[in-house]
Amino acid sequence: MRKRTRNLVLGSATSVALAAASLVGVTLATTASAAVTLNNSDVTANLWEWNFNSVAAACTNQLGPAGYGAVQVAPPQESVTLASSGSGAHPWWEVYQPVSYNISGRLGSQAQFTSMVTACHNAGVRVYVDAVINHMAGKNNTVTSGYGGSTFSPSGYSYPAVPYAYSDFHHANDGYCNDDDGVIDDYGNSSEVQNCELDSLSDLKTQDSSVRAKIAGYLNKLVDWGVDGFRVDAAKHMNAGDLSQIKALLRNTTEGKAPYFAQEVIPGGSGDTAPSAYTGIGDLLGFSYAYGLKTQFANGTLNNLSGIPSWNLDASSDLTAAMVTNHDLERNGSTLRYQDGSTYTLANYFLLAYPYGQPFLYDGFSFSTSATGASPPADANGYVTNTSCTNGAWQCLTQSTGIKGMVAWRNTTQSATTVSNWTNTASNVIGFSRGSLGWFGVNRSGSASTATYTTGLANGTYCDRITGGASANGCAGTAITVSGGTASVTIPANGAVAIDVNAKSGAGTSPTSSPSPSPSATNKVSQVTFNEYATTTWGTNVFVVGSIAALGTWDTSKAIALSSSGYPTWSATVAIPTSTAFEYKYIKKDAGGNVTWESGSNRAYTTGTGSAYTLNDTWK
């Protein structure tokens, strides 16, 4: 959220949830389900203030194929619309001033939001929503309406679209906020921090069960549409007991789990406002870890990273949403940010390589450090325009070859939860392995560094993930030879190298790597189009799975999703090595993820030396 002055057994309670939902007009009969098995990854792409259409496209074309486990989207609810402000027209922080819980804001409509969730689930990617539930809009606003046309009274604390009234908020000297101006002045006073207004934002009285029910009704509406979790904005400004009760009202996600929580709890404070007060609810955003990464990477003292287990961090690894930066931190300069160039990129590689926390990789929009409140790219009315990764207006690190390669590397090594074979060849050049599954090295210097490292890997030729990983018949990335468990590795200046057991020369591409190469990338693959005529019921989708890696090696969780755009013919095009014999079958997956195989023997095909083939089949 906007920060200008800060210094510093879960389940479903069905009857209460039903009442909560009714308060905000939620239709309980419509519950979304994941159409496919979601990616087994703890990596989240935080696409901050990207509009819903752009997030959907990113899930389909980039995040899903690369193996990301989730995407985080900015607050989707209707917010205040400011044609002018001290930060210019339609500042980014508009979305942190809700005026209703309708999905009708500057990032898109309700229909676009639900379409995005479906697209991301179809790509195997969960959806986490930035939830602004501590407050509504600022009491000092002079406008009285939001993007969707809902009206409100800022000074009167009235939000009819929810509805909230004056009594649903904290006020000066009301027995909760014991402060004359009603605004947080003393961050050492937990009563003020949690019961008074942050930056004059109208603070909700979460001690009141009816307020908690309305908040839960909003979150349950999103869960019913398929949302898998929440980044809880300003969590430190709500009493942990109140927040815990809100979470207890939430229904399970499409995977049958309690929604994921990543809470914004800034370090510092004691007792009720200490980070430890919130770890029983869910994960905490890793502020201290981000600060530490900036110190070591900015100073080039990477050897100090070996001491991470002893750092004074906000929470344990299993309770941390780890990050290099986020929208607030990049603007106040307390962490690395995209303007730091290769240093920033290297820190993100390390975030994925080191086994601490669940990584949240951040992509926002370009901004001037002299105008940190400016709007994202938008039209004259404030509606955010589609993200372009080619014009410099948006940051798209999550779509880069190196980052996608490191996502695949992390997914491969995730079962190795500790670091071994730590090597400092210099204070700014380090290497380490994750058990026998992968090795990573990083060089924060202006010259290439060559050294011999103990990798923990079996003998063989491995393909560097950062420069492209494995190809169908060799390495697209730099080849690294391991012999006797060691390898001589040249790490480029201000670069990194990452090898793992799923990216070896001649082994083909890993299911969690980037999409299969197109003919423009290699002349040794054919584009095979699978057309399957199959009728289905609502919520059921069709996939192809087969005997080769490009078709999931008979693993139904890695089957290739077919598009229903030509229903009842389902289609997909897959890059398969030339002159390759394979067997395949079609399967159906229903809304619950249950798999039905077509009957009969396996289908068989062999690609020739041509560039394109089409298989026209009918469900057996």
C-alpha positions in Angstrom: 0.0 0.0 0.0 1.0 3.6 0.1 3.5 4.3 2.8 4.6 7.9 3.6 4.9 7.9 7.4 5.8 4.4 8.6 9.0 4.1 10.7 9.5 1.2 11.3 -6.8 -24.0 13.2 -7.8 -22.7 10.1 -10.8 -23.9 8.2 -14.3 -23.0 7.2 -17.0 -21.8 9.6 -19.8 -22.6 7.2 -22.7 -20.9 8.8 -20.8 -17.7 9.5 -19.3 -17.8 6.0 -22.8 -18.1 4.5 -23.9 -15.0 6.4 -20.7 -13.1 5.4 -21.3 -13.9 1.8 -24.9 -12.7 1.8 -23.7 -9.3 3.1 -21.9 -8.6 -0.1 -24.2 -10.4 -2.6 -22.0 -13.5 -3.2 -23.7 -16.3 -5.1 -22.6 -19.4 -3.4 -23.8 -21.8 -6.0 -21.0 -20.9 -8.4 -17.7 -22.2 -7.2 -14.7 -22.2 -9.6 -12.5 -25.2 -10.0 -9.0 -25.7 -11.4 -9.3 -27.2 -14.9 -5.9 -28.8 -14.6 -3.4 -29.9 -12.0 -1.6 -26.8 -10.8 2.2 -26.5 -11.0 4.2 -28.0 -8.2 6.2 -24.9 -7.5 6.6 -22.4 -4.7 7.6 -19.5 -7.1 5.2 -16.6 -7.5 5.4 -13.8 -10.1 4.2 -10.6 -8.6 2.9 -8.7 -11.7 2.1 -5.5 -9.9 -0.6 -3.3 -11.5 -0.6 -5.3 -14.7 -4.2 -5.3 -16.0 -6.2 -8.6 -15.9 -5.9 -9.3 -19.6 -2.1 -8.9 -19.4 -1.8 -11.2 -16.4 -3.9 -13.8 -18.3 -1.6 -13.6 -21.3 1.5 -13.9 -19.1 0.1 -17.0 -17.4 -0.7 -18.7 -20.7 2.4 -17.8 -22.7 5.1 -17.4 -20.0 4.4 -18.4 -16.4 2.6 -21.7 -16.9 5.1 -23.1 -19.4 8.0 -21.9 -17.3 6.7 -23.8 -14.2 5.6 -20.8 -12.0 3.4 -21.9 -9.1 1.4 -18.7 -8.7 0.9 -15.1 -9.9 0.1 -12.2 -7.6 -2.2 -9.4 -8.9 -2.7 -5.9 -7.6 -5.9 -5.0 -5.6 -8.8 -5.7 -8.0 -11.6 -4.0 -6.2 -13.2 -0.7 -7.2 -11.1 2.2 -5.9 -11.2 5.9 -5.8 -10.5 7.6 -9.1 -8.3 10.7 -9.0 -8.1 12.9 -12.1 -5.5 14.9 -10.2 -3.4 14.5 -7.1 -0.1 15.6 -5.7 1.4 12.6 -7.6 -0.4 13.5 -10.9 -3.4 12.0 -12.5 -4.4 8.6 -11.3 -1.5 7.7 -9.1 -0.7 4.1 -8.6 -1.9 4.2 -5.0 -5.5 4.7 -6.1 -6.0 0.9 -5.9 -5.1 0.9 -2.2 -8.1 3.2 -1.5 -11.2 1.0 -1.9 -14.7 2.4 -2.3 -16.5 -0.9 -2.7 -15.8 -4.7 -3.0 -17.0 -4.8 -6.6 -14.5 -5.9 -9.2 -14.8 -2.9 -11.3 -11.6 -0.9 -11.3 -8.7 0.4 -13.3 -7.2 -3.1 -13.9 -10.4 -4.5 -15.6 -13.9 -5.7 -15.1 -15.3 -8.7 -13.2 -15.6 -10.7 -16.4 -11.9 -10.0 -17.3 -10.9 -10.9 -13.7 -12.7 -14.3 -13.7 -11.4 -15.0 -17.3 -7.9 -14.3 -16.0 -8.3 -16.7 -13.1 -9.5 -19.4 -15.5 -6.6 -18.7 -18.0 -4.0 -18.9 -15.2 -5.5 -22.1 -13.8 -5.6 -23.6 -17.2 -1.9 -22.8 -17.5 -1.2 -24.5 -14.1 -0.8 -21.2 -12.2 -2.5 -20.2 -9.0 -3.8 -16.7 -8.4 -3.0 -14.6 -5.3 -4.8 -11.3 -4.9 -3.5 -8.2 -3.0 -6.3 -7.8 -0.4 -6.9 -4.3 1.0 -9.0 -5.1 4.0 -7.5 -2.8 6.8 -9.2 0.3 5.5 -11.3 2.0 2.8 -10.5 5.3 1.0 -8.9 8.4 2.6 -11.2 10.5 4.7 -9.6 13.6 3.2 -10.6 12.8 -0.4 -12.6 15.5 -2.2 -14.0 13.0 -4.8 -17.0 10.9 -3.9 -17.1 8.1 -6.5 -15.0 5.2 -7.8 -14.1 3.6 -11.1 -17.3 1.6 -11.2 -19.6 4.5 -10.3 -20.1 3.6 -6.6 -20.5 6.7 -4.4 -19.1 7.2 -0.9 -18.8 10.0 1.7 -15.1 10.3 2.7 -15.6 12.5 5.7 -18.9 10.8 6.7 -17.3 7.3 6.5 -20.2 6.0 4.4 -19.7 3.3 1.7 -23.2 2.2 0.7 -21.9 -0.3 -1.9 -20.5 -2.6 0.8 -22.3 -1.3 2.9 -20.2 0.3 5.6 -21.3 3.2 7.8 -19.7 5.5 10.4 -19.9 3.0 13.2 -17.9 0.4 11.2 -14.7 2.5 11.5 -12.3 3.6 14.2 -12.4 7.3 15.2 -10.4 9.6 17.5 -10.8 8.7 21.2 -13.5 6.1 20.5 -12.1 3.7 23.1 -9.9 1.9 20.5 -8.0 4.8 18.9 -6.9 6.8 21.9 -5.5 9.7 19.9 -6.8 13.2 19.5 -6.4 13.4 15.7 -7.3 9.7 15.0 -4.1 9.2 12.9 -1.1 7.0 13.8 1.6 9.3 15.3 3.4 6.8 17.6 4.5 3.6 15.9 5.6 2.3 19.3 2.0 2.3 20.5 0.3 -0.9 19.3 -3.2 0.5 20.0 -2.5 3.4 17.7 -0.8 1.2 15.0 -3.8 -1.1 14.9 -6.8 1.2 15.7 -5.9 4.6 14.3 -5.7 5.8 10.7 -2.7 5.1 8.5 -2.1 8.1 6.3 -5.7 9.3 7.0 -7.2 6.1 5.4 -10.5 5.2 7.0 -9.6 2.4 9.4 -12.1 -0.5 9.6 -13.2 -1.6 13.1 -12.2 -5.3 12.7 -13.1 -5.9 16.3 -16.7 -5.9 15.1 -18.0 -9.3 13.9 -20.2 -7.7 11.2 -17.1 -5.9 9.8 -15.1 -9.1 9.8 -18.1 -10.9 8.1 -18.1 -8.3 5.3 -14.4 -8.6 4.7 -14.7 -12.4 4.7 -17.6 -12.1 2.2 -15.4 -10.1 -0.2 -12.5 -12.6 0.1 -14.9 -15.6 -0.2 -16.3 -14.1 -3.4 -12.8 -14.2 -4.8 -12.2 -17.7 -3.6 -15.4 -18.8 -5.2 -14.1 -17.4 -8.5 -11.0 -19.5 -8.1 -8.5 -17.3 -6.2 -6.0 -19.4 -4.3 -4.6 -16.9 -1.8 -4.0 -13.4 -0.6 -1.3 -10.9 0.0 -2.8 -9.1 3.0 -2.0 -5.4 2.8 -1.2 -3.5 6.0 -1.7 -6.7 8.1 0.4 -5.1 10.9 -2.4 -2.5 11.2 -4.9 -5.1 12.1 -5.0 -7.0 15.4 -3.7 -10.6 14.7 -6.7 -12.0 16.6 -9.1 -10.2 14.3 -7.2 -11.2 11.2 -7.2 -14.8 12.3 -10.9 -14.8 12.8 -11.4 -13.4 9.3 -9.3 -16.2 7.8 -11.2 -18.7 9.7 -14.4 -17.6 7.8 -12.9 -18.4 4.4 -13.8 -21.4 2.3 -11.2 -23.7 0.9 -9.7 -23.1 -2.6 -10.2 -25.3 -5.7 -7.4 -27.5 -4.4 -9.3 -28.1 -1.1 -6.9 -26.0 0.9 -7.2 -23.0 3.1 -6.3 -19.9 1.0 -2.6 -18.9 1.2 -1.8 -15.8 3.2 1.3 -13.6 2.8 1.0 -10.8 5.3 2.5 -7.3 5.1 4.1 -7.0 8.5 6.9 -4.5 8.5 9.8 -5.4 10.9 10.0 -3.8 14.3 7.5 -3.4 17.1 6.8 -5.7 20.0 4.0 -7.7 21.5 0.9 -7.3 19.4 2.7 -5.6 16.5 5.8 -7.9 16.4 6.1 -10.1 13.3 5.9 -13.1 15.5 2.3 -12.2 16.5 1.2 -13.0 12.9 3.1 -16.3 12.1 0.2 -18.4 13.4 -2.0 -16.9 10.6 0.2 -17.4 7.6 3.5 -16.3 5.9 5.1 -12.9 6.3 6.6 -10.8 3.6 10.4 -11.1 3.9 11.4 -7.5 4.5 14.6 -8.2 6.5 15.8 -10.8 3.9 15.3 -8.2 1.1 17.3 -5.6 3.1 20.1 -8.2 3.7 20.3 -9.1 0.0 20.7 -5.5 -1.0 23.5 -5.0 1.5 25.5 -8.0 0.2 24.9 -7.7 -3.5 25.4 -3.9 -3.5 28.6 -4.2 -1.6 29.8 -7.3 -3.6 30.2 -9.3 -0.3 28.5 -12.4 -1.5 30.7 -14.5 0.8 28.6 -13.1 3.7 25.5 -14.9 2.2 26.8 -18.1 3.8 25.7 -16.7 7.1 22.0 -16.4 6.2 20.9 -19.1 8.7 22.1 -16.8 11.5 20.6 -13.6 10.1 18.0 -11.9 12.2 15.1 -12.5 9.8 11.4 -11.8 10.3 10.3 -15.5 10.3 11.5 -19.0 9.5 11.9 -20.1 5.9 8.6 -22.0 5.9 6.8 -18.8 6.9 8.4 -16.3 4.6 7.3 -14.8 1.3 10.8 -14.0 0.2 11.5 -11.1 -2.2 14.2 -8.8 -3.6 11.8 -5.9 -3.7 8.1 -4.8 -4.0 6.3 -1.7 -5.1 6.9 0.2 -1.9 10.5 -0.8 -1.4 11.7 0.0 -4.9 10.3 3.5 -4.5 11.8 4.2 -1.1 15.2 2.8 -2.2 15.5 0.4 0.8 16.1 -2.6 -1.5 17.6 -3.3 -4.8 15.4 -2.3 -7.8 15.4 -2.6 -11.5 17.5 0.5 -11.9 20.3 -1.4 -10.3 20.7 -3.4 -13.5 22.7 -6.7 -13.3 23.1 -6.5 -9.6 19.3 -6.6 -9.3 19.1 -9.5 -11.7 21.8 -11.5 -9.8 19.9 -11.0 -6.5 16.8 -12.4 -8.1 18.8 -15.4 -9.4 20.0 -16.0 -5.9 16.5 -15.6 -4.5 15.5 -18.6 -6.6 18.7 -20.6 -5.9 18.9 -20.3 -2.1 16.4 -22.4 0.0 14.9 -19.7 2.1 11.2 -18.8 1.9 8.8 -18.9 -1.0 10.2 -16.6 -3.8 8.1 -13.7 -5.0 9.6 -12.3 -8.2 8.5 -8.7 -8.8 7.6 -7.0 -12.1 6.1 -3.5 -12.0 6.3 -0.5 -14.3 9.1 1.9 -15.0 9.1 5.1 -12.9 11.3 8.1 -12.2 12.8 8.3 -8.7 11.7 11.9 -8.7 8.0 10.9 -9.3 7.5 7.8 -7.3 3.7 8.2 -7.1 3.1 8.4 -10.8 0.4 6.3 -12.6 1.2 3.0 -14.4 0.7 3.3 -18.2 -3.0 4.1 -18.6 -5.5 5.9 -20.7 -6.9 9.4 -19.9 -9.5 7.9 -17.5 -6.9 5.9 -15.5 -7.6 2.4 -16.9 -4.3 0.6 -17.1 -3.3 -0.3 -20.7 -2.0 -3.7 -21.8 1.6 -4.6 -20.7 4.2 -4.4 -23.4 7.6 -6.1 -22.7 9.2 -4.3 -25.6 8.8 -0.6 -25.1 10.5 -0.2 -21.7 7.3 1.0 -19.9 7.0 -2.2 -18.0 9.5 -4.5 -16.2 9.3 -8.1 -17.5 12.2 -9.9 -15.6 9.8 -12.8 -14.9 9.7 -13.5 -18.6 13.5 -13.5 -19.2 15.4 -16.6 -20.3 17.6 -16.5 -17.2 14.8 -16.1 -14.6 12.6 -18.8 -16.3 15.6 -21.0 -16.3 16.1 -20.4 -12.6 12.5 -21.2 -11.9 13.0 -24.6 -13.6 16.2 -25.0 -11.6 14.4 -24.3 -8.3 11.6 -26.6 -9.2 14.1 -29.4 -9.9 16.0 -28.9 -6.6 13.2 -28.1 -4.3 13.4 -31.4 -2.4 17.0 -30.5 -1.4 16.2 -28.1 1.4 19.8 -27.3 2.5 22.9 -25.9 0.9 26.1 -27.9 0.5 29.6 -27.5 -1.0 29.6 -23.7 -0.4 32.6 -22.2 -2.1 33.9 -18.6 -2.0 36.5 -18.2 -4.8 36.5 -14.5 -3.9 34.4 -12.3 -1.7 32.1 -11.5 -4.7 32.2 -15.0 -6.4 30.4 -17.9 -4.8 29.1 -21.4 -5.6 27.0 -24.0 -3.9 24.9 -27.1 -4.5 21.5 -28.3 -3.5 22.2 -31.9 -2.6 22.8 -34.0 -5.7 20.2 -32.2 -7.8 21.8 -28.9 -8.8 24.7 -26.4 -8.6 24.6 -22.6 -8.7 27.4 -20.0 -9.0 27.2 -16.2 -9.1 29.8 -13.6 -9.9 29.3 -10.0 -8.8 32.4 -8.6 -10.4 33.3 -6.9 -13.6 35.5 -9.8 -14.9 34.7 -13.4 -15.8 35.8 -15.9 -13.1 37.0 -19.4 -13.8 37.4 -21.9 -10.9 36.8 -25.6 -10.1 33.8 -26.3 -8.0 32.5 -29.4 -6.2 29.0 -29.7 -7.7 27.4 -32.7 -5.9 26.3 -33.9 -9.3 26.9 -37.2 -11.1 29.3 -37.2 -14.0 27.9 -35.8 -17.3 27.4 -32.8 -19.5 24.9 -30.3 -18.1 23.2 -27.3 -19.7 23.3 -23.9 -18.0 19.7 -22.9 -17.3 20.4 -19.2 -17.3 21.7 -19.2 -20.9 19.0 -21.5 -22.3 19.1 -25.0 -20.6 18.8 -28.2 -22.7 17.6 -28.5 -26.2 16.2 -31.5 -28.0 19.6 -32.7 -29.1 22.2 -30.9 -26.9 22.5 -27.7 -25.0 20.9 -24.4 -25.9 22.7 -22.9 -22.9 26.4 -23.2 -22.0 27.6 -26.8 -21.6 29.3 -27.7 -18.3 31.1 -31.0 -17.9 31.1 -32.7 -14.4 33.8 -35.3 -13.8 34.4 -36.9 -10.5 31.8 -34.6 -9.0 33.7 -31.4 -9.9 33.6 -29.0 -12.8 35.7 -26.1 -14.1 33.2 -23.3 -14.5 33.6 -19.9 -16.0 31.0 -17.6 -14.5 30.6 -14.4 -16.7 31.2 -11.0 -15.3 28.1 -9.9 -13.3 26.6 -13.2 -14.3 25.6 -16.6 -13.0 25.5 -20.3 -13.9 23.0 -22.9 -12.9 23.0 -26.6 -13.8 20.7 -29.4 -12.6 19.8 -33.0 -13.2 16.8 -32.2 -15.5 18.9 -30.2 -18.0 21.5 -32.5 -19.4 22.9 -32.6 -22.9 20.9 -34.9 -25.1 18.2 -35.5 -22.5 15.7 -33.1 -24.1 14.0 -30.2 -22.4 12.7 -30.5 -18.9 8.9 -30.3 -18.4 9.5 -27.3 -16.1 11.7 -25.4 -18.5 10.6 -22.8 -21.1 8.3 -23.9 -23.9 9.7 -26.2 -26.6 11.7 -24.4 -29.2 10.2 -23.3 -32.4 11.7 -24.0 -35.8 13.3 -20.5 -35.7 15.3 -21.6 -32.7 16.4 -25.0 -34.1 16.1 -26.9 -37.4 15.8 -30.2 -35.6 12.2 -30.1 -34.4 8.8 -30.5 -36.1 5.7 -28.6 -35.1 3.0 -31.4 -34.6 -0.6 -30.2 -34.4 -2.9 -32.5 -32.4 -6.6 -32.1 -33.4 -8.9 -34.2 -31.3 -12.7 -34.4 -31.9 -14.2 -34.9 -28.4 -17.4 -33.7 -26.8 -17.3 -32.8 -23.1 -19.4 -31.5 -20.3 -18.9 -28.1 -18.8 -15.7 -27.9 -16.7 -14.0 -30.8 -18.5 -11.0 -30.3 -20.8 -9.0 -32.4 -23.2 -5.2 -33.1 -23.1 -2.7 -35.1 -25.0 0.0 -37.2 -23.1 2.6 -39.5 -24.5 5.8 -41.5 -24.3 8.3 -38.6 -24.8 9.2 -35.6 -22.7 7.5 -33.1 -25.0 4.2 -35.0 -24.2 4.8 -35.4 -20.5 6.3 -38.9 -20.5 2.9 -40.4 -19.6 2.7 -38.1 -16.6 -0.9 -36.8 -16.7 0.1 -33.8 -14.5 2.4 -32.7 -17.4 -0.1 -33.5 -20.2 -0.5 -30.9 -22.9 -3.7 -28.9 -22.7 -5.7 -28.6 -25.9 -7.5 -25.4 -26.8 -11.3 -25.6 -27.0 -11.5 -22.6 -29.4 -12.7 -24.9 -32.2 -15.0 -27.0 -30.1 -15.8 -29.9 -30.4 -12.4 -30.1 -32.0 -9.6 -29.5 -29.4 -6.2 -28.5 -30.7 -2.6 -27.8 -29.7 0.7 -27.6 -31.5 3.8 -29.2 -29.9 7.5 -29.0 -30.9 8.8 -32.6 -31.3 12.2 -33.7 -32.5 12.4 -34.7 -36.1 12.6 -38.5 -36.9 11.1 -39.4 -33.5 8.8 -42.3 -32.9 6.3 -41.9 -30.0 3.1 -43.2 -28.6 0.3 -41.0 -27.3 -3.3 -40.9 -26.0 -5.9 -38.3 -25.2 -7.3 -37.8 -21.7 -10.1 -35.7 -20.2 -9.8 -33.9 -16.9 -13.0 -32.7 -15.1 -13.3 -29.7 -12.8 -12.1 -31.8 -9.9 -8.9 -32.9 -11.7 -10.2 -36.4 -12.2 -8.6 -38.1 -15.3 -10.4 -40.2 -17.9 -8.3 -42.0 -20.5 -9.6 -42.7 -24.0 -10.1 -46.5 -24.6 -8.1 -48.8 -26.9 -4.4 -49.2 -27.5 -1.9 -46.3 -27.6 -1.8 -44.2 -30.7 1.6 -44.1 -32.5 3.3 -41.7 -34.8 6.8 -41.0 -36.1 7.9 -37.5 -37.2 9.8 -37.2 -40.4 12.3 -34.5 -41.4 9.7 -31.9 -42.2 8.8 -28.8 -40.2 5.1 -29.4 -39.6 2.6 -32.3 -39.3 -1.1 -32.6 -38.3 -2.8 -35.5 -36.6 -6.6 -35.6 -36.9 -8.1 -37.9 -34.3 -11.5 -38.7 -32.7 -12.0 -39.7 -29.0 -12.1 -43.5 -28.6 
